[in-house]
């Protein structure tokens, strides 16, 4: 790093232009009263695969827009490392994710509030969901927003395999639910997506780009934060590296970490905030002991079950050779095309066992299948995938800086399936997925189960398959847990302020106390929206009074 240091000063400094950071940059700069700087370690969101929905498969392995992290081996991954993609561009992971808009269940957020996080119950945060969202098409306006920055659309593309899967599920007693982000999540139907006119709607596109013309907002790319700067217990700025040059940006009011589940706790640890034993062990001077930093890491662990089909075509065939050229031509002439699709088309939220109250499973279905269960390369045969996972995993792990080097990837250990309950719920999901793939409505197309295959019948055999082929759903969370100080894993309070420090907040998916029954981007946007009100001292919107639980 160069010895030449340049310094600038703003009212607010945001670290990370991801889902929450982009919302914050927009809201904090909106009235023109405050100067705002947002630092992004990646570059501009100009890569074409960011904007073409099907480009998701390419961004998963593209180092120009993805940090390409991986988790540590563990017992229930069979000693495998599991990919842990994180976005490295404006929009963060919202620029490389699978486009799904899914808020989760009312009980998730009520559970956050019951853990001592005031103002985070479902009735409290629903207005923030509505504020971020511009829902097109059907939806109950009690729950849905119509004027926000993030466009959410229904899937316009229909396929006979999707229709057969949905009808088969309904025939099994699972209700059809056209809006799982409304009154209740339970049921089967088509996913809603952050896609508009065939293009991804990332947080950068929805919130940051519309604000970038403001004189009081500065966006700095290729700015890798290396340390939080302090005056005593007060955060006063950020040191960062920009292409080898050391630079400093000072904050008159606050520093807000929105680097995500990986970068936010790692930056805290590099700055001497964390478990003293861990910090001393990696050669970092302890500034503020806070044992919860990097703890409570959780993720959804899915098993992608694959069936070979006949009497129809699948995306596997359409994505190769001459058919692919036809799909490309259709996409660029504004027609319906597989290039405009998200990777999962149909949702099914249901129970792993009849005795379960509410749903504890999410399952996805798509008329495509992937080699080795990883969503970056399609199979050569006509296949479909049904992937179940437990909504609220009990297994938790950690994220720890390996050294004082800010450019070294941290240790990521989610401890997938370590808890017995997680394994039992996943088993129930795998058995249910088998039934859904072999309903009477599906049997016109069904040939055989490719994975795990008919030889896997016992619990032990199915769990062995889960160890061998299971993988992430890219929903890491929880490493800067929001909780009262009585919780030993607490990092921030319910105002998102880091316990024991001043002028420092965290606002991203790392603050989630417990896993949501959801893909996490929608909730991360909500966190950014609520954080802006907290930072500016604005009164919270009136809580929504709902007569019935959902």
N, C-alpha and C positions, 0 to 999 in steps of 0.2 A: 504494500500500500504506500502511495506517495506521502511524503511528509508535508506537502502543501495542503493547507486546510482552509476551506472557504466556509463562511458562516452566514446563515440567514435566520430571520426571526419571524414567527407567525403567532397568532393567538392559539390556534389548535394545530397539533401535528398528529396525523393519522398514519400508522404504520400498516400498510397492506391495503391494496385497492381490490379486495375481493368482494364477496357478496355484501357483507355488512359495511365495509369501508367505503364502497361507492355510495351507499345510501347516506352514510354519515357526511361524506364530502359534499353531497348535494344539500342536505338539510342544514348543516352548520354554516354554509356559505350563502344560504338562500336570501337572507334579509340584508346582506351587504355590510353588516355591522362588524363582522369578525373576519380576520384573515385566516385562511386554512391552507395547509400544505398536506398533501397525501403522497407517501412514498411507496413505490411498487418495485420489488426486486426484479420482476420480469420486464418485458418490453410492451410495446403497444399491442392491442388486440387486432392486428391486421392480417394474421394468418388465415387463409381461406377456409381451412378445416375448422376454425373456431365458429364460423358463421353458417356453414352448411351443416344441417342437423346430423346427417349420417357421418360427418367428419369426426364425430365422437370416437369412432373406432380407431381413427388415426391419431387423435390427440392423446389417447391412452399411452402411446409409446413414443411421443414426439418430445424430445428434450428441449425444444425451443419454447414450448408452452407448458411444460409439465416438469415438476421437480423429480419425478420418477423415483420416489422413495419406495422402500419395501420394509415389511415388518420382519421381526426376528423369528427364527424357527420356533416352533412350540410342539408340545405333545400331540395336540389335536389337529395340527396341520400336517402330521406325519413328518415333522422335521423340515417342512418346506418354508421358504420365505414367500410371503404373499405381497403382491404389488400394492402400493399405497399411493395412488396418483393424487397429486395436488396441483392446482393451477398456478402457473408462473407467467402471468400476463395480466393486463387490465381486465377486471372481472373475476380474477382468481379462478376458483374451481367452478364458478358459474359459467365460465367460458369453455370448460372442457367436460362438464357433467352430462348426464343422460336426459336433461331437459324436463324431468318430471316435476310437476307442482303438486306437493302433498304436504298438508299442514300437520297431520296427526290427529289424535283423538282428544276430545275435551278433557278426559281423565289424565292425560299426560301433563298438561299445564296445571290442572288443579293439584296434581301431585307435586309439582314444583313449589306451588304456594304452600302446600301442607308441610313442606320441609323447611319453612321459615322464610321463604322468599316473597316478601310482601309486594303486591302489585303484579304478580306473574301468573295469577290464575287465568283460566280461559276467558272469563267475562272481561278481565282487564286487558288482555293482549289481543282479543278479537278486533278491536278498532284499529290496531296497528297492522294486522293482516289486511284489513279492508283498505287501509291507507296506501299500502304498497302496491295493490293489485288493480289491474284493469281487466276484469273478466269479460270475455266476449261470449255471447250465447246464453244458454239457460243457466239458472242459478238463483237461489233465494237471496235477495239483497240484505236479509238479516245477517247473513254470513259472508256474502261476497262483495268485493269492492269493484267499482266501475270506473274510477277516475285516477287510479294510481299509475305509477310508471311502468310496472312489469305487466306486459300483456300475457294473459293466460288464455289459451284456446282449447277447444275440444278437438279430439282427433278426427279429422274429416275422412281419413283413409280407412276403408273397411275391407276385410278379407274373409272369405268363406270359412277359413280355419278359426279366425277370431270369433266369428258369429257362432260357429259350432261349439267352441269352448264355452262361451257365455251361456248359450242355451243349455248345454250339458250341466253346467254348474247350477243354473236355476232349477233344472230338473232334479238335482240332488238336494234341493231345499235351501240353497244359498240365494238370497234375494238379489234382484237386479238393482244396482245403485248408480244412477247417472251422475251423481255429484257427491263423491266421498269427502269433499271439503266442505260440505254443507252440514245438515243437522246430525248425520251419523256417518261413520266410516264403513260400517259393515256392508259386505256385498261384493258383487262382481260387475264389471263394466269397463269402458275404455278410459285410459289415463288422460288427464289434462296435462298440457305441456306449455313451457315458455318458448313458444315458437310462433312467429307472426310472418305471414306471407312467405313461408318456406325458409325463414332465417331464424337463427337462435336469438332469443332475447336474454342476453346476459345482464348481470347487474351493471356492468359498465355501459352497455347500450341503453339500459332503461334509466339509469340514474346519473352516471358520471359524465357521459358525453353531453347530455343536455345542459350540464352545469359548467363545462370546460371553458366557455366563453366569458365567464365572470372574472372581473379584474381581481377579486379577493380570493380566488382559488388557484393554487399552483399544483400541477400534477408532475411528479418527478419519477421517471421510469429508470430501470437499471440501477435502482438505489437499494442496496442490500444493507438493511439495518444491522449494526454490529454491537451496539450497546445503548442502553438507556442512560442518560446523564442526569445526575442528581445534585441538588444543593441540600445537604442533610437528608431528610426523609422525603423531600419534594422532588418529583420528576420535573426537569426543566428543559429537556431536549433529547435529541437522538443523534448519535454518531452513525454515519453510514458510509459505505464504500460505493463509489460510482466509477466503474471501469478502472479500478486501481487507485483512484484518488480518494483521500480521506476528507469527508465533509461533515459539517455539523449543522443541524437545524434546531433552533431554540423555540420553546413553547412558552408564551407568556401565561397562558391559562392552564392547558392540559395536554398531556400526551395520551393518545388512545391507541391501544394495540388491537389491530384487526387483521393480524397476519394469519389467523386460522389456528386449527387444532395442533399443528406442528410448530409453526413459527412463533406464535405468541408465547407458549411456555418456554421454548428454547431461548428466546430473547430475554425473558425474565431470568432464566438460569445464568445466561452469559453475563447478565448485569448484576449478579450476586444475590438474586432473589430466588429462594427455593429451600430445599432440605439441606441444612448445613453440612451434614455428612457427605452427601452427594457432591455439593459444590467444592468442598475441600478436596475430595477425591479426584476431581478433574482440574484442580489448580485454579479455581476461581475464588477470589476473596469474598467472604460472606458479607453482604451489605444488610440483608434483612431475612431472617429465618422464616420460611413459610413452607412447611413440609408438603402441602397439597399441590404445589406447582408440578405439573406433569403427571399427576396421579389421576385415577378415575377414567382412563382412556377406554372407550368402548366402540364397538363397530357391529354392524349387522353381518352375519356370516351366512352365505347362501350356498345351496347345492343346486346346480343347474341340471335338471333331469331332462333327457333328450329322447324323443321318439322319432323314428323314421316314418314318413307318410307317403301316400300315393294319391292318385286321382286329382291332383291339384299341383300348383307350383308354390314354391316358398321363396323367401328372399335369398336363400342360398343360391338358387339358379339365376335370379334376376341380377345378382351382383357380380356377374362374371361375363366376359366375352361380349358378343353382340348384344345380348339383352341389357347389359350394363350401359353400353353406348346409347341404347334407346332410352334408358332411365335418365341418363345425363341430359340428353336432348330434351326430354319432357321437363326436367327440373328447370333448365335455363330458358324454357319458353313458358314458364309459369303453370305447367300442368302438374297434376298429382304424380308423385314419383317417390321411389323408396329413398332417394337422397333427402327428402323432406321429412323423414320419419325419425322419431326417437327410438332407442333400442328396445324398449318395452312398450307394448301397445295395450295390453289388457291387465287390469288389476283384479285381485281377489283377496279380500280381507276377511279372514274367517278363523275358525277355532281348531286348535290341535287336538282337542278332545271335547266330547259333548258336555262335560261338566264345567268347561271354562265359561266364565261370565264375560261377555264382550268378545273381542277377537284378540288373539295373541300371535297371529300369523299374517304376514304379507306374502302373497304369491304373485309372480308376474308371468305372463304368457306372451309369446311372440312367434310368428311363423318363420323362425330362423333358428339356427343352432350354431354353436361355436366350438372349435377344436379345443380340447382340454378344459372346456368350461370357462375359458377366458374370452371376454368380449372384444377381441381384436382380430380374430381370423375366423371366417365362416367355414363350416363343414362342407365337404364335397358332395354330400348326398342331400336329398330333400328332407329337412328336419324341422321339428318344432321344439321349443324349450318351455318348461314350466319350472320356475325357480322359487322354492319356499325359503323363508327365513323367520326367525323369531323376532317379534316386534320389539320387545324390551329385554335384551340380554342381561343376565346377572353377571356374567364374566366381565372382569375389568382388568386393565393392565396399566402401563405407564409409558411416558415419553420422556426421555432423559438425554440431555446434551452429553456427548461422548467426551468432549474436551472443551477447552477454552477457545477453540478455533471456530469462529462463526460460520465458516464455510464447510464444515464437516457435518454430514447428515446425522441427525440424532438417532438414538435407539428407540425404535417403535415396537412396542409389545402389547397387543390387545388381549392376549391370552384367550384366543378363540375357543369356545366350547369347554372351557375349564370347569364351569359350573354344571353339575348334573342336570339341573333344570333345563338349561339351554339344550343339552343333548336330547332330552325327552321331548321338548317342544319341536325340535327339528325333526325327530323321528316321526312325530305326528304329522308334520308338514309334508314329509316325503311320502308317507302313505296316502295322504289326501291328494297330493299332486298326481300320484299314479291313478287314483280313481278318476280324477278330472280329465286325464289324458285318454281314459278308456270308457267314457260315457257312451251311451247309444248314439248320441249326436256326433261323436268323434270317430266312431268305429268305421264309418265310410272311408275315412282317410288313414286311419291308424294301421301301420304294418307291424312294428315291434318296438320295444323299448331298447334303445341303444345304450343308454347309461342311466342307472347303474347296470341294467340288464336283469333278466328273470332269475338269474342264479343268486341274486342278492335279495334274500327274503327275511332273514332274522334281524333282530335289532343290531347284533354285532356286525353282521355283513353290511347293513346299511350305514352304520357308523364308520366302518372301515372305508366305505366309498366316500363318505363325507370328509374323512381325514385326507383321502387321496386326491379328491377333485373339488372340494369346497373352496370358496373364495370370498373375497370382500364384496360388499355392495357399495363401497366408497363412502361410507357414512361415519367416519371418525368424528368423535366428539368428546367433550367433558374434561379436558386437561387443565382448565383454569376454573374449576367448579365454583358456581355461585351458591353460597351457603353461609349461614351464621358461623361465627368463630367457634361455636361448640362442636362443629364438624371438623375433624382433624384433616380432612381433604379440602377444606374451604380455601379459595384463593381470592374471590371477589365477593362483595356484599350485594344486596339486592338493588343497589344503585350502580353496580358494576365497578365500584372503586376497589382497588387492590387493598386488602386488609393491612392496616398498619402504615400505609404510605399515603402521600398527598399528591394531587395533580396527575394521577395515573389510573386509567381505567382499561378494562378489556371488554371488547364488544365483538364477538364472533361465536362460532359454534363451540369453542372451547369452554364457554361459561355454562353450557347446558348442564344442569345438575344430574339428570337422568336421561337415558335414551328415549327419543320420541318414537311413536308408532308411525314412522314416516321417513321419507327421503328428507334431507336436512336443509336444502336451499331455501325453501319458503320460510322456515322458522328463523334462519340466519338473517334474512332480509328484515323480518319482524324485529329481531334483536337490534339491528342497526337503526331501525325506525324509532324504537322505544329509547334506545341509548341517546339519540339526538335530543329528545325531549328532556331526558335526565340531565344531560350536559348543559343545555340551555336554560334549565330551571323552569321549563314549561309545565303547566298543569297537565296531568294525564287526561286523556279523553274519558268521557263518562263511560263506566263499565256497561256492557250490554246485559240486560236482564233477560235470561232465557228460562222459559217455563219448564222445559223438559231437558233432561240430561241427554247428551249425545255421545 
